[in-house]
Structure formats: C-alpha cells, structure tokens
Amino acid sequence: MVKDFRLYKRENAGRYIFILLWLCFIAASIIRNLHYSISDLTYVNCGVSDWLINYQAGFVRRGLPGQVLYMIYQAHPFNVPQAVLAIVAVSSVLLVALMVRIFIKKGWSAAILPLGCCFFFIFLSTSQRKDSLLLLLTYCIFVTYKRYLHSRGLGTWLIFFALSAIMLLSHEASFFFCFPILAVYAYRYNVSHSDAATSADTSMKARMTKTLMPMAPVAVVMGAVCLCKGNMPTAVAIWHSWSDAFAQFPDGIHDYAYTMANIGDNVEALSWKLLSAARLHLTVNLFGVLEVADGPWNILIGLPGLVVLFVMTYYLVTHLNTVRIGKYKMANDTAREISNTLLLQLVFMLPMFTILSCDYGRTIPYWVLSTLMAVACFGRLDIAALDRLTERIQSKLQHPALKSTWVYTLIVVFTPLTSMYAPIPQNVLQYKALAAAVQHIIAVL
C-alpha cells in the first residue's frame, strides 16, 4: 500500500510538471507565432504571398482564395497583409475550438494539442498559410461524405463536391490527407453494410463503384489543378495584378519599388519545375540539408531523424491519454482506436513527407489532426492487416514505463521537431523550440 501511494505521488508530481510544460508551450506558441507574423507581415513573405495567387493570368493551382481576395479588393480596397493575418487568426481559433470539442466528445486528453505535432507552429502564425482553413474544410468533408453514404441525397453530394472543390482549388496537396481515407471508409462502410440480400443483388465491386462515383468530379478538379501548375510569366502577371495594393497599402517594411521587383515566395513557386522541386524537398527530407552551403550532408540528421520523429509522434498520439488534461471523462483504449487511421494517413501522406514539402511543422499537424478528425467521424477503421500491425506495435508499447507521465514528458521534450522544416542540423530537440520561444518572449517584453 505504501508502495502504491509513493507511485501515485510520483505520477501526480509528473502530471503537474507536464501541465507546467504544457502551459509554457501554449504561451510560447502564441507569443512566438504572433511575433513572427507581425514582425514579418510583408507581401513577399510566403505566409502572405500564398494568399495572393489568383486567376488574373488564367486558371492556376491554389488561386481560389487569392481570387476571392482580389475581387473583394477591387470592390473595396483594404490592407491585404492585415486581412491575411485576420483570416489566419480566425481560422486558427475555429480549428482549436473544433479540436477541443472533438477531444471532449471522444474523451481524449488535450495533452498533445499545444505540441509541435499539432498547434505549436501553426496557431496564429501566417507561416501556416491556409492550413487551418484546409483542416476545417477536411472535417466538413468527412462529415458530409459520411452523411451522403447514409442518405444518398443530391443536396448532400452537392455540398460535398463544393467543399472538396474549394479545398483542392486552395491547395492541391490537401488531396493526400483527405480523400484516400474517404475511400477506405467507403470500403469499410460497404463491408459493414453488406448482408445476404445485398450480396445477392450486387457485388462488392459494384457497391464500391456506386459509393466512389461521387468522387469522380473531385478527381476532375484535381486533374485540372495538377495540369495548370503555373510558370514564371503567370507568376509575374499575378504579382503585377496586386500593384495597386502594393502602392496604396505598403507593408511598412518594404517600399513599393522593392515589393514590385521581388515576387513573393509562394507566387514565385508557381514557376518551379516539378523535378527540381521534388529533388529539393527530397534532399532536405532525406539528408537534412536545406542548401549544400549550409554544411556537409549529414544523413544521421535526415532520414534517421525522420524515423525517430514518426515513431515518437505515433507514441504521443496513440497514448495521448497518458497525461490527463481536463476534468471531463477520459476514454480507456485510445491507442487501438487511433493507430490504424494514423498508420494509414502516414502512408497516404508519404508524397508530402518526401517530394512535395519539407515543412514538417505543417505536414505533421496535417497528419495528426486529420487522423483525429477521421477517427472522430468514422471510428476505428478495422482492416485485418492493420489490426495485426497495430496489435504488434501496441504490445511492444505496453511496458509500464511507457505508460508513465514522466516518460511521456521526456518524449515530448526530446521529439526532434523544433522548426517548420524537416530535421535539419538546427532542428534537433523539442525543448530547443521552447527555449527559442522563451527568448522571443523576453525580447518582446
């Protein structure tokens, strides 16, 4: 009994230490991201320029939000960078509110929400670009598609298609963390709703075709976006279409001449060649080097760092109830409920983790938050091979030490995710992100 009491006291002390660290992450995230966003709120910055892509030079990928902003600006001129910051702030708050609601409903501890795998790098930060908006659309698409499978109503399908088109026209890479998991859910839905009567009338192939056909127009939109990827003349024309905004509402850091002469990072990215962009991202992700001039290629920082990052993130997410945050009722078996979907999403998002991006401060939250949304909407996706893999992994994570709040805290602190990029040499341990954020807080104060 004395031993149990000592264990309880030790675990309780570990919980209080984690909560203190948790609150530090929240404060550091807010102040760090707002400081970066406000101090570098310029047209050429990637976080703002991503919203400037429009259709003034013809149809091009990622142009829908910028076209909407452009049309509003033509009707009533406004300060575009400040508007972008406001949109990011509102969408960030809405996304946090949605996730808190999901966590309370599912009985999940909010322990992981302020960490790098969720909101640390993207909350209130223009560096996230359209991430919060895309994740909000993802949840709406999940809910709408589920309702469509149950009702088969035309109105529900139209809403599903409209939401899907808006998301793909905003950022085509969102396809990978949204639609493949919908196909898996459609398969599981057909399996769970098949009986002797339906099997006699239609085959599984026919039922799958019927449930996936509503996605055909979505595939057309995705194809059109991929074909119209843009080029340098398009980027220049888009940039010049905002010349009136550059003149009337200078960003306060760069003058009109500088802004006109320097195309924003994400607008210029429309001119990137597919192979060169893939090579750049793959080099960063596998070798941990953003530029050769930064230092020697170090594969010990790159690929092994990614493996460690994925393993630690898997543990933190599937064992999110290890540390209780909140007074609502906690669920018991979260690991097996989340694991299958988390592994599936990791596979579906491999293009984003290799050749399409190196912004792990954004792609990891895509992976984790879309997984938790899918689990909240669809429940556990039972697939025999994945069930066996989950059981094998979780059996190795049942050691009492791995259920300790102290171990969970240590893994949070030493997770190799300290910046927006992949594990480059400057991106080693999570606590360094917290230390850097504290330095920014001190500088601001």
C-alpha distance (Angstrom), angle and dihedral (degrees) to the residues before:
residue distance angle dihedral
M1 . . .
V2 3.81 . .
K3 3.81 89.0 .
D4 3.81 91.3 52.0
F5 3.80 90.3 48.8
R6 3.81 91.7 51.8
L7 3.80 90.2 48.2
Y8 3.80 89.9 50.5
K9 3.81 91.6 50.0
R10 3.81 91.4 48.2
E11 3.81 92.9 49.1
N12 3.80 91.4 44.8
A13 3.80 90.5 51.8
G14 3.81 88.8 49.0
R15 3.80 89.7 52.3
Y16 3.81 92.4 52.8
I17 3.80 90.8 49.1
F18 3.80 90.2 50.0
I19 3.82 91.6 49.1
L20 3.82 89.4 51.7
L21 3.81 89.5 50.6
W22 3.83 89.5 44.8
L23 3.81 91.4 54.5
C24 3.81 90.1 47.5
F25 3.82 89.7 54.4
I26 3.81 90.9 51.3
A27 3.80 93.7 49.5
A28 3.80 93.2 42.1
S29 3.80 92.4 48.5
I30 3.81 94.1 51.4
I31 3.80 96.4 45.0
R32 3.82 95.0 39.4
N33 3.80 94.9 49.2
L34 3.79 95.7 42.8
H35 3.80 90.0 48.1
Y36 3.81 91.9 52.1
S37 3.81 93.0 42.7
I38 3.80 96.9 49.3
S39 3.81 97.2 38.6
D40 3.81 92.8 50.9
L41 3.81 101.0 33.1
T42 3.82 95.5 139.9
Y43 3.78 134.6 138.3
V44 3.83 92.2 -118.2
N45 3.80 93.9 52.4
C46 3.81 113.4 106.5
G47 3.80 92.2 -125.1
V48 3.80 92.4 59.4
S49 3.81 101.2 29.4
D50 3.81 90.5 57.4
W51 3.81 87.2 66.8
L52 3.82 92.3 50.4
I53 3.83 95.9 67.1
N54 3.81 105.9 111.7
Y55 3.81 141.9 157.7
Q56 3.82 97.8 -99.6
A57 3.82 89.8 111.9
G58 3.80 93.6 40.1
F59 3.79 134.5 -79.2
V60 3.81 111.7 -30.0
R61 3.80 137.7 161.4
R62 3.83 118.8 -82.2
G63 3.80 91.6 12.3
L64 3.82 103.7 120.5
P65 3.85 100.4 84.7
G66 3.80 91.1 43.9
Q67 3.80 91.2 49.1
V68 3.81 90.5 52.4
L69 3.81 90.4 49.6
Y70 3.81 90.3 46.6
M71 3.82 92.8 52.2
I72 3.81 91.4 48.2
Y73 3.79 89.8 47.7
Q74 3.79 91.4 52.2
A75 3.80 89.8 53.0
H76 3.80 95.5 43.1
P77 3.85 119.9 4.2
F78 3.81 116.3 -132.4
N79 3.80 141.0 164.3
V80 3.81 102.0 -79.6
P81 3.84 99.8 -163.1
Q82 3.80 91.2 51.0
A83 3.81 90.3 47.4
V84 3.82 90.0 51.8
L85 3.82 90.3 51.0
A86 3.82 89.7 50.0
I87 3.82 92.1 49.9
V88 3.81 91.0 48.6
A89 3.82 91.5 48.3
V90 3.81 94.4 49.4
S91 3.81 94.2 44.5
S92 3.83 90.5 46.9
V93 3.80 92.4 53.0
L94 3.82 91.7 46.0
L95 3.80 91.4 50.1
V96 3.81 92.5 49.6
A97 3.82 90.1 48.5
L98 3.81 90.3 50.4
M99 3.81 92.9 49.4
V100 3.82 92.5 47.1
R101 3.81 88.9 51.7
I102 3.81 90.7 49.7
F103 3.80 92.2 47.7
I104 3.80 93.4 50.7
K105 3.80 92.0 46.5
K106 3.82 93.3 48.3
G107 3.80 95.1 40.9
W108 3.81 94.3 -118.1
S109 3.78 123.3 151.8
A110 3.80 114.8 -116.3
A111 3.81 89.7 -135.0
I112 3.82 95.2 117.6
L113 3.80 100.0 42.5
P114 3.85 99.2 90.0
L115 3.82 93.3 41.7
G116 3.80 128.5 101.2
C117 3.80 91.7 -98.6
C118 3.81 90.2 63.3
F119 3.81 126.6 14.5
F120 3.82 108.8 -15.8
F121 3.82 95.9 98.8
I122 3.80 101.3 28.3
F123 3.82 107.7 40.1
L124 3.85 109.1 110.1
S125 3.80 89.8 -15.2
T126 3.80 123.1 129.6
S127 3.82 86.1 -153.8
Q128 3.80 86.6 77.6
R129 3.84 88.0 66.0
K130 3.84 103.6 -170.3
D131 3.82 98.9 -15.5
S132 3.80 99.4 117.5
L133 3.80 91.2 46.4
L134 3.81 91.4 49.2
L135 3.80 92.9 49.4
L136 3.81 91.6 48.9
L137 3.81 88.6 51.7
T138 3.82 89.6 47.9
Y139 3.79 91.9 57.4
C140 3.81 91.5 46.8
I141 3.82 90.0 50.3
F142 3.82 91.5 50.1
V143 3.80 91.9 51.2
T144 3.81 94.0 44.1
Y145 3.82 94.5 48.5
K146 3.79 91.3 49.4
R147 3.80 89.9 51.8
Y148 3.79 90.6 47.3
L149 3.81 92.4 55.2
H150 3.79 89.5 53.4
S151 3.81 98.5 41.9
R152 3.85 105.1 23.6
G153 3.81 87.0 -153.4
L154 3.81 120.8 163.5
G155 3.80 92.0 -136.4
T156 3.80 91.8 54.2
W157 3.79 91.0 49.6
L158 3.81 91.6 50.0
I159 3.80 90.2 53.1
F160 3.82 90.0 47.6
F161 3.80 91.9 50.5
A162 3.82 93.5 45.6
L163 3.81 92.6 50.8
S164 3.81 91.6 45.4
A165 3.80 92.8 49.2
I166 3.80 92.1 48.6
M167 3.80 91.3 51.4
L168 3.82 95.8 47.0
L169 3.81 92.2 44.9
S170 3.82 88.0 51.7
H171 3.81 96.6 48.2
E172 3.81 122.4 -8.9
A173 3.83 94.4 -158.9
S174 3.82 88.5 69.5
F175 3.81 85.3 79.2
F176 3.81 90.1 80.8
F177 3.81 98.8 58.0
C178 3.81 95.5 39.0
F179 3.80 117.6 35.7
P180 3.84 106.6 37.6
I181 3.81 90.2 57.3
L182 3.83 88.5 50.5
A183 3.81 88.8 56.7
V184 3.82 89.8 52.2
Y185 3.79 90.4 49.3
A186 3.82 90.1 49.5
Y187 3.81 89.1 53.5
R188 3.80 92.6 49.0
Y189 3.81 90.3 45.8
N190 3.81 91.2 54.8
V191 3.79 92.3 46.7
S192 3.81 93.8 48.8
H193 3.82 93.4 45.3
S194 3.79 97.0 45.4
D195 3.80 118.3 107.5
A196 3.80 137.4 160.6
A197 3.81 93.5 -79.9
T198 3.80 96.6 49.9
S199 3.80 92.5 41.1
A200 3.79 89.9 55.3
D201 3.79 92.3 52.8
T202 3.78 103.2 38.4
S203 3.78 136.5 15.8
M204 3.78 124.6 -124.6
K205 3.80 88.3 -107.4
A206 3.80 91.3 56.2
R207 3.81 92.5 47.3
M208 3.80 91.6 48.4
T209 3.79 90.5 50.1
K210 3.78 90.0 51.2
T211 3.82 93.5 50.6
L212 3.81 95.0 43.3
M213 3.81 97.3 44.2
P214 3.84 91.2 83.8
M215 3.81 86.1 65.4
A216 3.82 93.1 58.8
P217 3.83 94.3 89.1
V218 3.80 88.0 47.6
A219 3.80 89.1 56.1
V220 3.81 89.0 51.9
V221 3.82 90.6 54.2
M222 3.81 90.1 48.3
G223 3.80 90.9 50.4
A224 3.81 92.4 49.7
V225 3.80 91.4 50.0
C226 3.81 92.1 49.5
L227 3.81 92.0 49.6
C228 3.82 94.4 48.7
K229 3.78 96.6 53.4
G230 3.82 95.2 144.0
N231 3.82 136.8 -126.4
M232 3.80 139.5 -137.4
P233 3.85 96.8 -79.7
T234 3.81 88.1 51.5
A235 3.81 91.1 49.6
V236 3.81 91.8 49.6
A237 3.82 92.7 48.5
I238 3.81 91.7 48.7
W239 3.79 91.6 49.1
H240 3.80 93.2 49.4
S241 3.81 90.7 49.2
W242 3.83 86.9 70.6
S243 3.82 94.6 50.8
D244 3.81 92.2 111.3
A245 3.82 90.6 55.5
F246 3.82 90.6 48.2
A247 3.80 89.5 53.7
Q248 3.81 100.2 41.3
F249 3.80 98.3 38.6
P250 3.83 110.3 29.2
D251 3.79 112.2 -170.7
G252 3.81 93.4 -123.3
I253 3.80 94.5 -118.0
H254 3.81 104.2 61.8
D255 3.78 125.9 35.4
Y256 3.81 125.4 -129.6
A257 3.82 95.1 -94.7
Y258 3.81 93.2 51.8
T259 3.80 93.2 46.7
M260 3.80 93.4 49.0
A261 3.81 92.1 47.8
N262 3.82 95.7 48.2
I263 3.80 115.0 58.4
G264 3.79 112.5 -145.2
D265 3.80 116.6 -97.2
N266 3.79 97.6 -111.9
V267 3.79 95.3 40.2
E268 3.80 88.8 52.3
A269 3.81 88.4 49.3
L270 3.82 87.5 71.7
S271 3.81 86.3 75.0
W272 3.81 95.0 55.2
K273 3.77 116.5 118.0
L274 3.78 113.6 -122.8
L275 3.81 96.4 -124.9
S276 3.81 95.5 45.1
A277 3.81 91.8 48.3
A278 3.81 91.1 48.2
R279 3.81 90.4 49.0
L280 3.81 91.5 50.3
H281 3.80 93.8 50.1
L282 3.80 93.1 43.9
T283 3.80 91.2 50.8
V284 3.79 91.8 52.4
N285 3.80 94.5 43.9
L286 3.80 98.7 45.0
F287 3.80 101.6 31.9
G288 3.78 102.1 27.3
V289 3.80 94.1 -128.4
L290 3.79 122.5 125.3
E291 3.80 92.7 -173.8
V292 3.79 129.7 3.6
A293 3.82 88.1 -126.2
D294 3.81 89.2 64.3
G295 3.79 90.5 71.6
P296 3.80 143.8 -72.5
W297 3.79 120.0 -33.8
N298 3.78 106.8 -94.2
I299 3.79 113.6 -168.3
L300 3.82 89.7 -178.9
I301 3.81 87.7 68.2
G302 3.80 96.1 41.4
L303 3.80 121.2 45.4
P304 3.83 98.4 15.2
G305 3.79 87.8 46.8
L306 3.79 89.8 55.5
V307 3.80 91.9 49.1
V308 3.81 90.4 51.6
L309 3.82 89.9 46.3
F310 3.81 93.0 51.9
V311 3.82 93.2 45.5
M312 3.81 93.2 48.9
T313 3.80 92.2 45.3
Y314 3.81 90.2 50.2
Y315 3.79 90.1 52.9
L316 3.82 94.8 45.4
V317 3.81 92.9 49.8
T318 3.79 100.2 41.8
H319 3.83 90.9 45.0
L320 3.80 96.0 41.3
N321 3.81 91.2 131.7
T322 3.80 92.4 61.2
V323 3.81 88.9 97.6
R324 3.79 115.5 39.6
I325 3.81 114.1 -133.6
G326 3.79 113.8 175.7
K327 3.80 134.3 22.3
Y328 3.79 98.0 -106.2
K329 3.82 121.3 105.7
M330 3.80 114.4 -76.1
A331 3.82 122.8 -138.7
N332 3.80 118.4 -119.9
D333 3.82 110.0 -141.1
T334 3.79 106.5 33.8
A335 3.81 97.3 144.1
R336 3.80 98.4 67.7
E337 3.79 93.0 39.3
I338 3.81 92.7 55.1
S339 3.82 102.4 31.6
N340 3.82 100.5 76.2
T341 3.80 94.3 50.7
L342 3.82 92.4 42.6
L343 3.82 91.1 54.0
L344 3.81 92.5 45.5
Q345 3.79 92.3 50.3
L346 3.80 90.4 49.4
V347 3.81 89.7 56.0
F348 3.82 93.5 44.5
M349 3.81 91.2 49.6
L350 3.81 97.1 48.8
P351 3.83 90.7 108.7
M352 3.81 88.8 58.1
F353 3.79 92.0 47.6
T354 3.80 93.5 50.0
I355 3.82 120.6 23.7
L356 3.82 106.3 5.2
S357 3.79 103.3 52.0
C358 3.78 145.8 5.1
D359 3.82 95.8 -169.2
Y360 3.79 97.3 110.9
G361 3.79 90.3 168.4
R362 3.82 84.1 69.5
T363 3.81 105.8 28.9
I364 3.82 94.6 50.9
P365 3.84 90.7 55.5
Y366 3.83 88.0 47.2
W367 3.80 88.1 54.9
V368 3.81 97.8 44.1
L369 3.81 101.1 37.8
S370 3.82 94.8 44.0
T371 3.81 88.3 49.8
L372 3.80 92.9 52.6
M373 3.81 90.5 46.3
A374 3.81 90.7 51.2
V375 3.80 92.0 49.2
A376 3.81 90.2 48.6
C377 3.83 91.1 51.3
F378 3.82 103.0 35.0
G379 3.79 105.2 21.2
R380 3.79 120.3 -143.2
L381 3.81 114.0 -12.3
D382 3.78 103.2 -139.8
I383 3.79 112.1 -151.9
A384 3.80 116.9 160.4
A385 3.82 97.7 -132.5
L386 3.81 92.4 44.8
D387 3.80 91.7 45.9
R388 3.80 89.6 56.1
L389 3.81 91.8 46.8
T390 3.80 91.7 48.4
E391 3.80 91.8 49.4
R392 3.80 90.8 49.5
I393 3.82 93.0 49.2
Q394 3.79 95.4 42.8
S395 3.79 92.4 47.9
K396 3.80 87.2 61.2
L397 3.81 91.0 49.0
Q398 3.79 95.3 54.0
H399 3.79 94.1 89.9
P400 3.84 108.6 126.3
A401 3.81 90.7 -124.2
L402 3.81 90.9 60.5
K403 3.80 89.5 56.1
S404 3.79 92.0 55.9
T405 3.79 121.8 109.2
W406 3.81 88.4 -137.4
V407 3.81 93.0 58.3
Y408 3.79 91.3 43.9
T409 3.81 89.2 52.4
L410 3.81 92.2 49.0
I411 3.80 91.7 50.9
V412 3.81 90.1 50.0
V413 3.80 90.4 51.6
F414 3.81 95.9 46.1
T415 3.80 99.8 41.2
P416 3.85 106.9 127.1
L417 3.80 97.3 -123.8
T418 3.78 111.8 106.0
S419 3.79 104.8 138.8
M420 3.79 141.8 23.4
Y421 3.80 91.3 -89.7
A422 3.79 135.1 74.7
P423 3.84 118.6 -87.3
I424 3.79 97.4 -58.7
P425 3.83 115.9 165.5
Q426 3.81 90.7 -91.6
N427 3.82 90.5 52.6
V428 3.78 107.7 72.5
L429 3.78 119.2 122.8
Q430 3.81 133.4 20.8
Y431 3.78 94.2 -129.8
K432 3.81 89.1 63.4
A433 3.80 89.1 62.5
L434 3.79 88.7 54.4
A435 3.82 91.4 46.8
A436 3.81 91.3 49.7
A437 3.80 90.2 48.8
V438 3.82 90.9 50.7
Q439 3.82 88.4 52.9
H440 3.80 89.2 54.1
I441 3.80 90.1 49.2
I442 3.79 91.2 52.6
A443 3.82 90.8 46.7
V444 3.80 91.3 51.0
L445 3.80 93.5 47.5
